[in-house]
Structure formats: C-alpha cells, structure tokens
Amino acid sequence: MRKLFLPVFLGLSMSLAAMSPAHACEDGPLVSQPKAETKIKPEAAQPKINFKTDGKDVIASAQLIANGSPHALSTSYDIGPNNVVTLRYCLVQNSDILVRCLKTVTIEWRLKNFAVLSTPVLTYHVDGHYLAFSTSEMKALIPQLQRLNPEEGIDRLVIPLPPGWYRKGIAG
C-alpha cells in the first residue's frame, strides 16, 4: 500500500503544480509558456534610441521587452568606420526562474564627451543579445569568467585596446 501511495501522490502533486499559476508579475502582459530559447526581439528590429545630455556626456537609452524575472545587464559601445556608433547590450536571465509575464527594460549608455564632439552626424546602431542560462550553466560559467578577468591573475600580459578594436587569433 505504501509503495502505491507514493507514485500516486507524486503524480497528483505534479499535475496540480502544472495547473497552478506561474509566479506573480508586478506589471506587464501575461504570456502563455516561458521558453529559455525564445527570442525576445526580432533580429532586424532596431529599438527607438532616445538621447539627452549630461554635461559633456550624452546619455543614449532604449527600451526592450524581456521576461518578468530578474536580470543582469551589460552595456558597452564603440565607434566604427563611417561614424557608426554601435551600442551593445547583453541581457542575462536565469531560465530556471522565468515567469509568465513580460516587462520593459530601459537600457542606458553613457557616451563620454560626445556632447562636445565636433564630428559630423553620427549613425547609431543597437546590437543586443538576450541569454537565458540554467542555474547549473551559470555555476559552470563562473570559474571561466573569473579566468578572463586580468585582476584575477592571468599569467600573460594584457594590453587594453581602445573601443572598436578587437584581438584576433591570440593564443593563450
């Protein structure tokens, strides 16, 4: 009797959990089923970029729609040929705690000394990435990310490059 009760109990509790609502959302539309590999924005869509000045700096901002769960955000920018400024961001979320609602995330870039530039009109392009990792994947990435940090004791000389320049073919 005891052996029969446990599978029935587990089956019943799992089916009840599947019918229960997802984590509560503070605001934003409800979505049917969260998927870690779902693209939040189409590749070709460029978000509207807003600009304001703060002293010598220009603050560029854009909004995007993301899953309603907590996130980490990294931003950077570089100036390429033909005065094209690429605004980069990477939004990272834990796929184990995705919720069934969406939220608006405002991304800001502080463009140092852009308000005093005497260059012609600049063209802005947003290059964004959305990543969803499971908890175990994040734990596995932490030691690898720490090895990339020059302050953590890399044994080779690291020469910082100005924005817009990339290293190719460096053997470590």
ZITAVEN-V287964 format. One record per backbone hydrogen bond with DSSP energy under -1.0 kcal/mol. NH is the residue of the N-H (numbers start at 1). CO is the residue of the C=O. If there is no record, write none. Layout:
# ZITAVEN-V287964
NH CO
NH CO
This chain:
# ZITAVEN-V287964
5 1
6 2
8 4
9 5
10 6
11 7
12 8
13 9
14 10
15 11
16 12
17 13
18 14
19 15
20 16
31 100
38 35
50 61
52 59
54 57
57 54
58 111
59 52
60 109
61 50
62 107
64 105
66 103
68 101
72 92
74 90
76 88
78 86
80 84
85 123
86 78
87 125
88 76
89 127
90 74
91 129
92 72
93 131
95 133
97 94
102 29
103 66
105 64
107 62
109 60
111 58
114 111
115 56
117 114
123 83
125 85
127 87
129 89
131 91
133 93
138 134
139 135
140 136
141 137
142 138
145 141
146 142
147 143
152 149
153 150
165 162
